[in-house]
Amino acid sequence: MSKIIPLTDLGINCSAKIDHLDCAEHIKRRFLDLGIIPNTSITPVFKSISGDPIAYEIRNTLLAIRNQDAKNIFIYTI
């Protein structure tokens, strides 16, 4: 059984599925609008030189997400 971890703990090029979002309602709405919804696959592919933000591939699109936002996205490995 997979354990649920924050997106920030996922290694580069490791895929996972989104479990849930734990954030303010206005931020949650923005994530949902971007396609960050439960059971969707997500993969970190690039890390900036400073390590923040990180580019994630989700639904064949690259999205840069700041670590302060990524820590509110909870995933399980596949």
PyMOL Python script that loads the backbone (N, CA, C, O; Angstrom):
from pymol import cmd

cmd.read_pdbstr("""\
ATOM      1  N   MET A   1       0.844  -1.185   0.000  1.00  0.00           N
ATOM      2  CA  MET A   1       0.000   0.000   0.000  1.00  0.00           C
ATOM      3  C   MET A   1       0.889   1.247   0.000  1.00  0.00           C
ATOM      4  O   MET A   1       1.864   1.319   0.748  1.00  0.00           O
ATOM      5  N   SER A   2       0.560   2.196  -0.815  1.00  0.00           N
ATOM      6  CA  SER A   2       1.323   3.437  -0.908  1.00  0.00           C
ATOM      7  C   SER A   2       0.966   4.368   0.234  1.00  0.00           C
ATOM      8  O   SER A   2      -0.176   4.418   0.690  1.00  0.00           O
ATOM      9  N   LYS A   3       1.984   5.111   0.690  1.00  0.00           N
ATOM     10  CA  LYS A   3       1.685   6.112   1.702  1.00  0.00           C
ATOM     11  C   LYS A   3       1.506   7.463   1.028  1.00  0.00           C
ATOM     12  O   LYS A   3       2.032   7.710  -0.057  1.00  0.00           O
ATOM     13  N   ILE A   4       0.769   8.314   1.677  1.00  0.00           N
ATOM     14  CA  ILE A   4       0.469   9.644   1.140  1.00  0.00           C
ATOM     15  C   ILE A   4       1.539  10.609   1.645  1.00  0.00           C
ATOM     16  O   ILE A   4       1.795  10.706   2.845  1.00  0.00           O
ATOM     17  N   ILE A   5       2.162  11.327   0.694  1.00  0.00           N
ATOM     18  CA  ILE A   5       3.238  12.266   1.014  1.00  0.00           C
ATOM     19  C   ILE A   5       2.986  13.583   0.280  1.00  0.00           C
ATOM     20  O   ILE A   5       2.232  13.608  -0.692  1.00  0.00           O
ATOM     21  N   PRO A   6       3.607  14.677   0.731  1.00  0.00           N
ATOM     22  CA  PRO A   6       3.481  15.938  -0.006  1.00  0.00           C
ATOM     23  C   PRO A   6       4.258  15.872  -1.320  1.00  0.00           C
ATOM     24  O   PRO A   6       5.258  15.161  -1.424  1.00  0.00           O
ATOM     25  N   LEU A   7       3.804  16.599  -2.296  1.00  0.00           N
ATOM     26  CA  LEU A   7       4.438  16.624  -3.617  1.00  0.00           C
ATOM     27  C   LEU A   7       5.904  17.025  -3.532  1.00  0.00           C
ATOM     28  O   LEU A   7       6.705  16.586  -4.357  1.00  0.00           O
ATOM     29  N   THR A   8       6.269  17.835  -2.572  1.00  0.00           N
ATOM     30  CA  THR A   8       7.659  18.275  -2.419  1.00  0.00           C
ATOM     31  C   THR A   8       8.614  17.119  -2.111  1.00  0.00           C
ATOM     32  O   THR A   8       9.821  17.257  -2.304  1.00  0.00           O
ATOM     33  N   ASP A   9       8.103  15.997  -1.643  1.00  0.00           N
ATOM     34  CA  ASP A   9       8.949  14.839  -1.307  1.00  0.00           C
ATOM     35  C   ASP A   9       9.173  13.898  -2.488  1.00  0.00           C
ATOM     36  O   ASP A   9       9.907  12.919  -2.357  1.00  0.00           O
ATOM     37  N   LEU A  10       8.560  14.171  -3.629  1.00  0.00           N
ATOM     38  CA  LEU A  10       8.688  13.303  -4.801  1.00  0.00           C
ATOM     39  C   LEU A  10       9.956  13.650  -5.574  1.00  0.00           C
ATOM     40  O   LEU A  10      10.209  14.818  -5.869  1.00  0.00           O
ATOM     41  N   GLY A  11      10.749  12.635  -5.900  1.00  0.00           N
ATOM     42  CA  GLY A  11      11.997  12.846  -6.626  1.00  0.00           C
ATOM     43  C   GLY A  11      11.776  13.166  -8.096  1.00  0.00           C
ATOM     44  O   GLY A  11      10.728  12.856  -8.664  1.00  0.00           O
ATOM     45  N   ILE A  12      12.777  13.791  -8.703  1.00  0.00           N
ATOM     46  CA  ILE A  12      12.720  14.141 -10.124  1.00  0.00           C
ATOM     47  C   ILE A  12      12.524  12.872 -10.956  1.00  0.00           C
ATOM     48  O   ILE A  12      13.160  11.848 -10.709  1.00  0.00           O
ATOM     49  N   ASN A  13      11.640  12.958 -11.935  1.00  0.00           N
ATOM     50  CA  ASN A  13      11.288  11.876 -12.864  1.00  0.00           C
ATOM     51  C   ASN A  13      10.622  10.672 -12.207  1.00  0.00           C
ATOM     52  O   ASN A  13      10.576   9.597 -12.804  1.00  0.00           O
ATOM     53  N   CYS A  14      10.109  10.828 -11.000  1.00  0.00           N
ATOM     54  CA  CYS A  14       9.314   9.782 -10.340  1.00  0.00           C
ATOM     55  C   CYS A  14       7.848  10.170 -10.460  1.00  0.00           C
ATOM     56  O   CYS A  14       7.475  11.295 -10.127  1.00  0.00           O
ATOM     57  N   SER A  15       7.027   9.266 -10.926  1.00  0.00           N
ATOM     58  CA  SER A  15       5.611   9.568 -11.119  1.00  0.00           C
ATOM     59  C   SER A  15       4.789   9.203  -9.892  1.00  0.00           C
ATOM     60  O   SER A  15       5.126   8.287  -9.142  1.00  0.00           O
ATOM     61  N   ALA A  16       3.712   9.938  -9.711  1.00  0.00           N
ATOM     62  CA  ALA A  16       2.778   9.695  -8.616  1.00  0.00           C
ATOM     63  C   ALA A  16       1.391  10.140  -9.063  1.00  0.00           C
ATOM     64  O   ALA A  16       1.234  10.756 -10.117  1.00  0.00           O
ATOM     65  N   LYS A  17       0.404   9.826  -8.262  1.00  0.00           N
ATOM     66  CA  LYS A  17      -0.960  10.297  -8.521  1.00  0.00           C
ATOM     67  C   LYS A  17      -1.370  11.216  -7.387  1.00  0.00           C
ATOM     68  O   LYS A  17      -0.993  11.015  -6.233  1.00  0.00           O
ATOM     69  N   ILE A  18      -2.137  12.209  -7.731  1.00  0.00           N
ATOM     70  CA  ILE A  18      -2.604  13.178  -6.745  1.00  0.00           C
ATOM     71  C   ILE A  18      -3.688  12.529  -5.891  1.00  0.00           C
ATOM     72  O   ILE A  18      -4.623  11.921  -6.411  1.00  0.00           O
ATOM     73  N   ASP A  19      -3.552  12.667  -4.584  1.00  0.00           N
ATOM     74  CA  ASP A  19      -4.541  12.130  -3.653  1.00  0.00           C
ATOM     75  C   ASP A  19      -5.540  13.214  -3.243  1.00  0.00           C
ATOM     76  O   ASP A  19      -6.748  13.062  -3.423  1.00  0.00           O
ATOM     77  N   HIS A  20      -5.018  14.301  -2.694  1.00  0.00           N
ATOM     78  CA  HIS A  20      -5.903  15.397  -2.284  1.00  0.00           C
ATOM     79  C   HIS A  20      -5.114  16.702  -2.166  1.00  0.00           C
ATOM     80  O   HIS A  20      -3.883  16.709  -2.166  1.00  0.00           O
ATOM     81  N   LEU A  21      -5.855  17.795  -2.066  1.00  0.00           N
ATOM     82  CA  LEU A  21      -5.277  19.131  -1.893  1.00  0.00           C
ATOM     83  C   LEU A  21      -5.666  19.618  -0.507  1.00  0.00           C
ATOM     84  O   LEU A  21      -6.818  19.482  -0.094  1.00  0.00           O
ATOM     85  N   ASP A  22      -4.707  20.181   0.207  1.00  0.00           N
ATOM     86  CA  ASP A  22      -4.952  20.674   1.561  1.00  0.00           C
ATOM     87  C   ASP A  22      -4.517  22.135   1.626  1.00  0.00           C
ATOM     88  O   ASP A  22      -3.427  22.450   2.103  1.00  0.00           O
ATOM     89  N   CYS A  23      -5.387  23.020   1.139  1.00  0.00           N
ATOM     90  CA  CYS A  23      -5.034  24.435   1.069  1.00  0.00           C
ATOM     91  C   CYS A  23      -6.301  25.279   1.120  1.00  0.00           C
ATOM     92  O   CYS A  23      -7.417  24.760   1.150  1.00  0.00           O
ATOM     93  N   ALA A  24      -6.100  26.584   1.129  1.00  0.00           N
ATOM     94  CA  ALA A  24      -7.224  27.519   1.141  1.00  0.00           C
ATOM     95  C   ALA A  24      -8.083  27.322  -0.106  1.00  0.00           C
ATOM     96  O   ALA A  24      -7.587  26.915  -1.156  1.00  0.00           O
ATOM     97  N   GLU A  25      -9.343  27.610   0.022  1.00  0.00           N
ATOM     98  CA  GLU A  25     -10.302  27.349  -1.066  1.00  0.00           C
ATOM     99  C   GLU A  25      -9.948  28.077  -2.361  1.00  0.00           C
ATOM    100  O   GLU A  25     -10.119  27.506  -3.438  1.00  0.00           O
ATOM    101  N   HIS A  26      -9.459  29.324  -2.293  1.00  0.00           N
ATOM    102  CA  HIS A  26      -9.122  30.050  -3.521  1.00  0.00           C
ATOM    103  C   HIS A  26      -7.905  29.440  -4.220  1.00  0.00           C
ATOM    104  O   HIS A  26      -7.828  29.458  -5.448  1.00  0.00           O
ATOM    105  N   ILE A  27      -6.956  28.902  -3.454  1.00  0.00           N
ATOM    106  CA  ILE A  27      -5.796  28.238  -4.055  1.00  0.00           C
ATOM    107  C   ILE A  27      -6.212  26.884  -4.623  1.00  0.00           C
ATOM    108  O   ILE A  27      -5.766  26.489  -5.700  1.00  0.00           O
ATOM    109  N   LYS A  28      -7.060  26.186  -3.895  1.00  0.00           N
ATOM    110  CA  LYS A  28      -7.570  24.897  -4.362  1.00  0.00           C
ATOM    111  C   LYS A  28      -8.291  25.057  -5.692  1.00  0.00           C
ATOM    112  O   LYS A  28      -8.120  24.231  -6.589  1.00  0.00           O
ATOM    113  N   ARG A  29      -9.089  26.100  -5.832  1.00  0.00           N
ATOM    114  CA  ARG A  29      -9.815  26.362  -7.075  1.00  0.00           C
ATOM    115  C   ARG A  29      -8.832  26.581  -8.219  1.00  0.00           C
ATOM    116  O   ARG A  29      -9.060  26.101  -9.329  1.00  0.00           O
ATOM    117  N   ARG A  30      -7.748  27.295  -7.962  1.00  0.00           N
ATOM    118  CA  ARG A  30      -6.725  27.546  -8.994  1.00  0.00           C
ATOM    119  C   ARG A  30      -6.061  26.241  -9.422  1.00  0.00           C
ATOM    120  O   ARG A  30      -5.887  25.994 -10.616  1.00  0.00           O
ATOM    121  N   PHE A  31      -5.690  25.406  -8.453  1.00  0.00           N
ATOM    122  CA  PHE A  31      -5.112  24.102  -8.770  1.00  0.00           C
ATOM    123  C   PHE A  31      -6.067  23.272  -9.627  1.00  0.00           C
ATOM    124  O   PHE A  31      -5.659  22.680 -10.626  1.00  0.00           O
ATOM    125  N   LEU A  32      -7.321  23.234  -9.237  1.00  0.00           N
ATOM    126  CA  LEU A  32      -8.315  22.460  -9.994  1.00  0.00           C
ATOM    127  C   LEU A  32      -8.451  22.991 -11.416  1.00  0.00           C
ATOM    128  O   LEU A  32      -8.581  22.212 -12.361  1.00  0.00           O
ATOM    129  N   ASP A  33      -8.422  24.309 -11.573  1.00  0.00           N
ATOM    130  CA  ASP A  33      -8.502  24.920 -12.903  1.00  0.00           C
ATOM    131  C   ASP A  33      -7.306  24.539 -13.773  1.00  0.00           C
ATOM    132  O   ASP A  33      -7.428  24.463 -14.995  1.00  0.00           O
ATOM    133  N   LEU A  34      -6.148  24.299 -13.148  1.00  0.00           N
ATOM    134  CA  LEU A  34      -4.938  23.917 -13.880  1.00  0.00           C
ATOM    135  C   LEU A  34      -4.874  22.420 -14.161  1.00  0.00           C
ATOM    136  O   LEU A  34      -3.931  21.950 -14.798  1.00  0.00           O
ATOM    137  N   GLY A  35      -5.867  21.668 -13.694  1.00  0.00           N
ATOM    138  CA  GLY A  35      -5.891  20.232 -13.943  1.00  0.00           C
ATOM    139  C   GLY A  35      -5.265  19.409 -12.846  1.00  0.00           C
ATOM    140  O   GLY A  35      -5.065  18.206 -13.014  1.00  0.00           O
ATOM    141  N   ILE A  36      -4.952  20.024 -11.733  1.00  0.00           N
ATOM    142  CA  ILE A  36      -4.371  19.310 -10.594  1.00  0.00           C
ATOM    143  C   ILE A  36      -5.528  18.780  -9.755  1.00  0.00           C
ATOM    144  O   ILE A  36      -5.959  19.405  -8.787  1.00  0.00           O
ATOM    145  N   ILE A  37      -6.013  17.614 -10.153  1.00  0.00           N
ATOM    146  CA  ILE A  37      -7.169  17.008  -9.508  1.00  0.00           C
ATOM    147  C   ILE A  37      -6.825  15.586  -9.052  1.00  0.00           C
ATOM    148  O   ILE A  37      -5.906  14.970  -9.592  1.00  0.00           O
ATOM    149  N   PRO A  38      -7.551  15.065  -8.069  1.00  0.00           N
ATOM    150  CA  PRO A  38      -7.273  13.707  -7.574  1.00  0.00           C
ATOM    151  C   PRO A  38      -7.243  12.670  -8.692  1.00  0.00           C
ATOM    152  O   PRO A  38      -7.984  12.757  -9.671  1.00  0.00           O
ATOM    153  N   ASN A  39      -6.358  11.684  -8.514  1.00  0.00           N
ATOM    154  CA  ASN A  39      -6.136  10.558  -9.432  1.00  0.00           C
ATOM    155  C   ASN A  39      -5.463  10.944 -10.737  1.00  0.00           C
ATOM    156  O   ASN A  39      -5.435  10.140 -11.668  1.00  0.00           O
ATOM    157  N   THR A  40      -4.925  12.141 -10.833  1.00  0.00           N
ATOM    158  CA  THR A  40      -4.188  12.579 -12.012  1.00  0.00           C
ATOM    159  C   THR A  40      -2.701  12.328 -11.783  1.00  0.00           C
ATOM    160  O   THR A  40      -2.181  12.617 -10.705  1.00  0.00           O
ATOM    161  N   SER A  41      -2.020  11.796 -12.785  1.00  0.00           N
ATOM    162  CA  SER A  41      -0.579  11.552 -12.686  1.00  0.00           C
ATOM    163  C   SER A  41       0.189  12.862 -12.732  1.00  0.00           C
ATOM    164  O   SER A  41      -0.184  13.791 -13.448  1.00  0.00           O
ATOM    165  N   ILE A  42       1.268  12.922 -11.958  1.00  0.00           N
ATOM    166  CA  ILE A  42       2.122  14.108 -11.914  1.00  0.00           C
ATOM    167  C   ILE A  42       3.572  13.644 -11.761  1.00  0.00           C
ATOM    168  O   ILE A  42       3.866  12.708 -11.016  1.00  0.00           O
ATOM    169  N   THR A  43       4.471  14.319 -12.483  1.00  0.00           N
ATOM    170  CA  THR A  43       5.892  13.948 -12.473  1.00  0.00           C
ATOM    171  C   THR A  43       6.745  15.212 -12.433  1.00  0.00           C
ATOM    172  O   THR A  43       6.609  16.058 -13.317  1.00  0.00           O
ATOM    173  N   PRO A  44       7.622  15.372 -11.437  1.00  0.00           N
ATOM    174  CA  PRO A  44       8.560  16.496 -11.461  1.00  0.00           C
ATOM    175  C   PRO A  44       9.640  16.219 -12.499  1.00  0.00           C
ATOM    176  O   PRO A  44      10.249  15.149 -12.486  1.00  0.00           O
ATOM    177  N   VAL A  45       9.885  17.170 -13.396  1.00  0.00           N
ATOM    178  CA  VAL A  45      10.852  16.943 -14.476  1.00  0.00           C
ATOM    179  C   VAL A  45      12.047  17.884 -14.457  1.00  0.00           C
ATOM    180  O   VAL A  45      13.130  17.497 -14.896  1.00  0.00           O
ATOM    181  N   PHE A  46      11.885  19.091 -13.969  1.00  0.00           N
ATOM    182  CA  PHE A  46      12.985  20.054 -13.902  1.00  0.00           C
ATOM    183  C   PHE A  46      12.947  20.772 -12.563  1.00  0.00           C
ATOM    184  O   PHE A  46      11.884  21.102 -12.037  1.00  0.00           O
ATOM    185  N   LYS A  47      14.147  21.003 -12.029  1.00  0.00           N
ATOM    186  CA  LYS A  47      14.261  21.792 -10.803  1.00  0.00           C
ATOM    187  C   LYS A  47      15.095  23.013 -11.139  1.00  0.00           C
ATOM    188  O   LYS A  47      16.144  22.889 -11.770  1.00  0.00           O
ATOM    189  N   SER A  48      14.645  24.193 -10.728  1.00  0.00           N
ATOM    190  CA  SER A  48      15.433  25.396 -10.998  1.00  0.00           C
ATOM    191  C   SER A  48      16.741  25.328 -10.216  1.00  0.00           C
ATOM    192  O   SER A  48      16.889  24.505  -9.313  1.00  0.00           O
ATOM    193  N   ILE A  49      17.666  26.178 -10.558  1.00  0.00           N
ATOM    194  CA  ILE A  49      18.974  26.183  -9.908  1.00  0.00           C
ATOM    195  C   ILE A  49      18.842  26.359  -8.392  1.00  0.00           C
ATOM    196  O   ILE A  49      19.574  25.739  -7.622  1.00  0.00           O
ATOM    197  N   SER A  50      17.917  27.196  -7.982  1.00  0.00           N
ATOM    198  CA  SER A  50      17.722  27.422  -6.545  1.00  0.00           C
ATOM    199  C   SER A  50      16.857  26.337  -5.901  1.00  0.00           C
ATOM    200  O   SER A  50      16.737  26.283  -4.677  1.00  0.00           O
ATOM    201  N   GLY A  51      16.251  25.467  -6.730  1.00  0.00           N
ATOM    202  CA  GLY A  51      15.404  24.402  -6.208  1.00  0.00           C
ATOM    203  C   GLY A  51      13.950  24.795  -6.064  1.00  0.00           C
ATOM    204  O   GLY A  51      13.125  23.974  -5.662  1.00  0.00           O
ATOM    205  N   ASP A  52      13.624  26.020  -6.379  1.00  0.00           N
ATOM    206  CA  ASP A  52      12.245  26.504  -6.254  1.00  0.00           C
ATOM    207  C   ASP A  52      12.001  27.571  -7.307  1.00  0.00           C
ATOM    208  O   ASP A  52      12.688  28.592  -7.271  1.00  0.00           O
ATOM    209  N   PRO A  53      11.088  27.412  -8.227  1.00  0.00           N
ATOM    210  CA  PRO A  53      10.063  26.369  -8.341  1.00  0.00           C
ATOM    211  C   PRO A  53      10.578  25.114  -9.044  1.00  0.00           C
ATOM    212  O   PRO A  53      11.724  25.043  -9.488  1.00  0.00           O
ATOM    213  N   ILE A  54       9.693  24.140  -9.124  1.00  0.00           N
ATOM    214  CA  ILE A  54       9.953  22.896  -9.834  1.00  0.00           C
ATOM    215  C   ILE A  54       8.910  22.766 -10.934  1.00  0.00           C
ATOM    216  O   ILE A  54       7.735  23.069 -10.731  1.00  0.00           O
ATOM    217  N   ALA A  55       9.359  22.305 -12.115  1.00  0.00           N
ATOM    218  CA  ALA A  55       8.434  22.090 -13.238  1.00  0.00           C
ATOM    219  C   ALA A  55       7.892  20.668 -13.143  1.00  0.00           C
ATOM    220  O   ALA A  55       8.655  19.708 -13.037  1.00  0.00           O
ATOM    221  N   TYR A  56       6.577  20.545 -13.183  1.00  0.00           N
ATOM    222  CA  TYR A  56       5.895  19.258 -13.103  1.00  0.00           C
ATOM    223  C   TYR A  56       5.156  18.996 -14.402  1.00  0.00           C
ATOM    224  O   TYR A  56       4.552  19.903 -14.974  1.00  0.00           O
ATOM    225  N   GLU A  57       5.207  17.747 -14.870  1.00  0.00           N
ATOM    226  CA  GLU A  57       4.408  17.367 -16.029  1.00  0.00           C
ATOM    227  C   GLU A  57       3.093  16.795 -15.517  1.00  0.00           C
ATOM    228  O   GLU A  57       3.063  15.844 -14.736  1.00  0.00           O
ATOM    229  N   ILE A  58       2.021  17.400 -15.978  1.00  0.00           N
ATOM    230  CA  ILE A  58       0.689  16.961 -15.610  1.00  0.00           C
ATOM    231  C   ILE A  58      -0.214  17.131 -16.823  1.00  0.00           C
ATOM    232  O   ILE A  58      -0.321  18.227 -17.373  1.00  0.00           O
ATOM    233  N   ARG A  59      -0.854  16.064 -17.233  1.00  0.00           N
ATOM    234  CA  ARG A  59      -1.730  16.068 -18.406  1.00  0.00           C
ATOM    235  C   ARG A  59      -1.014  16.606 -19.647  1.00  0.00           C
ATOM    236  O   ARG A  59      -1.562  17.427 -20.383  1.00  0.00           O
ATOM    237  N   ASN A  60       0.228  16.129 -19.872  1.00  0.00           N
ATOM    238  CA  ASN A  60       1.054  16.522 -21.023  1.00  0.00           C
ATOM    239  C   ASN A  60       1.366  18.013 -21.083  1.00  0.00           C
ATOM    240  O   ASN A  60       1.588  18.565 -22.161  1.00  0.00           O
ATOM    241  N   THR A  61       1.382  18.656 -19.926  1.00  0.00           N
ATOM    242  CA  THR A  61       1.708  20.077 -19.823  1.00  0.00           C
ATOM    243  C   THR A  61       2.724  20.264 -18.712  1.00  0.00           C
ATOM    244  O   THR A  61       2.673  19.565 -17.700  1.00  0.00           O
ATOM    245  N   LEU A  62       3.645  21.199 -18.889  1.00  0.00           N
ATOM    246  CA  LEU A  62       4.593  21.524 -17.824  1.00  0.00           C
ATOM    247  C   LEU A  62       4.088  22.722 -17.034  1.00  0.00           C
ATOM    248  O   LEU A  62       3.769  23.767 -17.602  1.00  0.00           O
ATOM    249  N   LEU A  63       4.020  22.558 -15.725  1.00  0.00           N
ATOM    250  CA  LEU A  63       3.596  23.629 -14.831  1.00  0.00           C
ATOM    251  C   LEU A  63       4.688  23.862 -13.799  1.00  0.00           C
ATOM    252  O   LEU A  63       5.180  22.908 -13.195  1.00  0.00           O
ATOM    253  N   ALA A  64       5.071  25.108 -13.589  1.00  0.00           N
ATOM    254  CA  ALA A  64       6.019  25.445 -12.529  1.00  0.00           C
ATOM    255  C   ALA A  64       5.219  25.721 -11.263  1.00  0.00           C
ATOM    256  O   ALA A  64       4.341  26.583 -11.242  1.00  0.00           O
ATOM    257  N   ILE A  65       5.534  24.983 -10.217  1.00  0.00           N
ATOM    258  CA  ILE A  65       4.826  25.139  -8.947  1.00  0.00           C
ATOM    259  C   ILE A  65       5.842  25.438  -7.860  1.00  0.00           C
ATOM    260  O   ILE A  65       6.833  24.724  -7.705  1.00  0.00           O
ATOM    261  N   ARG A  66       5.584  26.503  -7.107  1.00  0.00           N
ATOM    262  CA  ARG A  66       6.468  26.862  -5.990  1.00  0.00           C
ATOM    263  C   ARG A  66       6.359  25.819  -4.887  1.00  0.00           C
ATOM    264  O   ARG A  66       5.309  25.205  -4.700  1.00  0.00           O
ATOM    265  N   ASN A  67       7.441  25.629  -4.167  1.00  0.00           N
ATOM    266  CA  ASN A  67       7.453  24.652  -3.079  1.00  0.00           C
ATOM    267  C   ASN A  67       6.411  24.966  -2.012  1.00  0.00           C
ATOM    268  O   ASN A  67       5.822  24.048  -1.441  1.00  0.00           O
ATOM    269  N   GLN A  68       6.173  26.242  -1.736  1.00  0.00           N
ATOM    270  CA  GLN A  68       5.185  26.602  -0.719  1.00  0.00           C
ATOM    271  C   GLN A  68       3.783  26.168  -1.138  1.00  0.00           C
ATOM    272  O   GLN A  68       2.932  25.942  -0.278  1.00  0.00           O
ATOM    273  N   ASP A  69       3.525  26.047  -2.438  1.00  0.00           N
ATOM    274  CA  ASP A  69       2.239  25.545  -2.921  1.00  0.00           C
ATOM    275  C   ASP A  69       2.260  24.028  -3.075  1.00  0.00           C
ATOM    276  O   ASP A  69       1.263  23.364  -2.790  1.00  0.00           O
ATOM    277  N   ALA A  70       3.387  23.473  -3.524  1.00  0.00           N
ATOM    278  CA  ALA A  70       3.496  22.030  -3.742  1.00  0.00           C
ATOM    279  C   ALA A  70       3.367  21.246  -2.438  1.00  0.00           C
ATOM    280  O   ALA A  70       2.935  20.093  -2.457  1.00  0.00           O
ATOM    281  N   LYS A  71       3.733  21.847  -1.312  1.00  0.00           N
ATOM    282  CA  LYS A  71       3.630  21.134  -0.037  1.00  0.00           C
ATOM    283  C   LYS A  71       2.177  20.895   0.366  1.00  0.00           C
ATOM    284  O   LYS A  71       1.907  20.101   1.267  1.00  0.00           O
ATOM    285  N   ASN A  72       1.240  21.577  -0.296  1.00  0.00           N
ATOM    286  CA  ASN A  72      -0.187  21.400  -0.011  1.00  0.00           C
ATOM    287  C   ASN A  72      -0.873  20.416  -0.953  1.00  0.00           C
ATOM    288  O   ASN A  72      -2.077  20.180  -0.846  1.00  0.00           O
ATOM    289  N   ILE A  73      -0.098  19.840  -1.879  1.00  0.00           N
ATOM    290  CA  ILE A  73      -0.608  18.834  -2.791  1.00  0.00           C
ATOM    291  C   ILE A  73      -0.103  17.484  -2.299  1.00  0.00           C
ATOM    292  O   ILE A  73       1.106  17.266  -2.231  1.00  0.00           O
ATOM    293  N   PHE A  74      -1.004  16.583  -1.959  1.00  0.00           N
ATOM    294  CA  PHE A  74      -0.621  15.293  -1.414  1.00  0.00           C
ATOM    295  C   PHE A  74      -0.793  14.212  -2.473  1.00  0.00           C
ATOM    296  O   PHE A  74      -1.787  14.184  -3.198  1.00  0.00           O
ATOM    297  N   ILE A  75       0.192  13.324  -2.548  1.00  0.00           N
ATOM    298  CA  ILE A  75       0.262  12.328  -3.608  1.00  0.00           C
ATOM    299  C   ILE A  75       0.487  10.934  -3.035  1.00  0.00           C
ATOM    300  O   ILE A  75       0.826  10.772  -1.863  1.00  0.00           O
ATOM    301  N   TYR A  76       0.290   9.934  -3.887  1.00  0.00           N
ATOM    302  CA  TYR A  76       0.703   8.572  -3.563  1.00  0.00           C
ATOM    303  C   TYR A  76       1.422   8.024  -4.788  1.00  0.00           C
ATOM    304  O   TYR A  76       1.026   8.295  -5.922  1.00  0.00           O
ATOM    305  N   THR A  77       2.478   7.255  -4.556  1.00  0.00           N
ATOM    306  CA  THR A  77       3.292   6.741  -5.651  1.00  0.00           C
ATOM    307  C   THR A  77       2.571   5.610  -6.389  1.00  0.00           C
ATOM    308  O   THR A  77       1.758   4.886  -5.815  1.00  0.00           O
ATOM    309  N   ILE A  78       2.896   5.482  -7.680  1.00  0.00           N
ATOM    310  CA  ILE A  78       2.271   4.441  -8.490  1.00  0.00           C
ATOM    311  C   ILE A  78       3.298   3.411  -8.918  1.00  0.00           C
ATOM    312  O   ILE A  78       2.959   2.451  -9.611  1.00  0.00           O
TER     313      ILE A  78
END
""", "prot")
cmd.dss("prot")
cmd.show_as("cartoon", "prot")
cmd.util.cbc("prot")
cmd.orient("prot")
